[in-house]
């Protein structure tokens, strides 16, 4: 009976209800401020990425989206974590044991996942520094292929024969990107000793300029003889072409020049 009277007295305590109301109001204010701060920072990050390099954003929209999501998530986690700690403080919960326990757990996870942390950090720098993008033809170590995916932990390549290479970002040290600048198709043509060399070089030059390929950006030219022997001479032809199309252009040029030389060799006189 006394317990019921004490409970009724507590429930009728005006100061207790005022204190609870003020606590609830402060908690609601913390949540509101955290939500507003997160929204403002998300807009600032989006504006920063757009103004930083709009042309790059058009070329690599997935890259910009990945960076934006990563930064937005990081900002949200930090803001809401601080808000959570403030709310616990309003509820008179001691934060020292929680922070100490979180520090110990984080230290244990850090020691057990060093390679994972290395991969994630390397992936972040790959995304920010932009050494290569999705669709680029690259060589990473011993692996060469087209970039299909750049993640926070791994990068995926597909070779021209169909193999898929999944490379941890922490193991990416040396990268060769074939898709940034124009490439050079180099064709070496063997001219037999029985064929007049000057005539052959003239035919090679005229034939090379007949090449019709949308990937060629500058007319092919004959550099000259790069090696010679008693039985043959090697004439080099080069053609500037679009990034990573040099092999295709070289194959077309080889076929064209081979036919022209066959006709020259079988021609009378």
C-alpha angles and dihedrals in degrees: 000000000000090000091055091050091050091049091049089049091052092048090051093051105116094197091056092054091047090051092049091048093050090048092050090047092051091048091050089048091051091051092047094049091047091050093048092046092051092050093048093048092047090054091047091051092049092049091047093053093048095047093042096067118345093173092055089049090058091049096045109023092157090055093052091045091052093051091046094050092046094051093043092051092047092050092047094050092050095047096045092044090056090046090051091053091049091050091051088051090053089053090054093245114152110243099193097080092044093051092046092050092047090051092053093047092047091050091051092048091047093055092046097047105039094132091049091051090048091051093049094048091047090049090052091053091046090054094046099041094041102210089162138001142208109292095026120128106233143163116222111185106306094344124091128181148098117306109245101171139007112199134173091258108022142023121216125213130184119204123217089254092056104259116139118216119198109196124187109236091231089064095054105107107139121037128181113193115200096181104066102076140020115284131220123236109211120194124182113201122198114220116196119233092241090064120080105254098212091048090047092051090050091051091046092052094047092046094047091054089056091064110123109201128139089214093064111094099177130034113264116253136196112241094189139244113339097179138006140188137173092272104037148000130220118226119195124216123186132192127186111225142168119291115294095358097101095103093052092047092047091053092051091046092049092055092047095049094043091057092048093051092047089054090047093050094049095042114109117255 
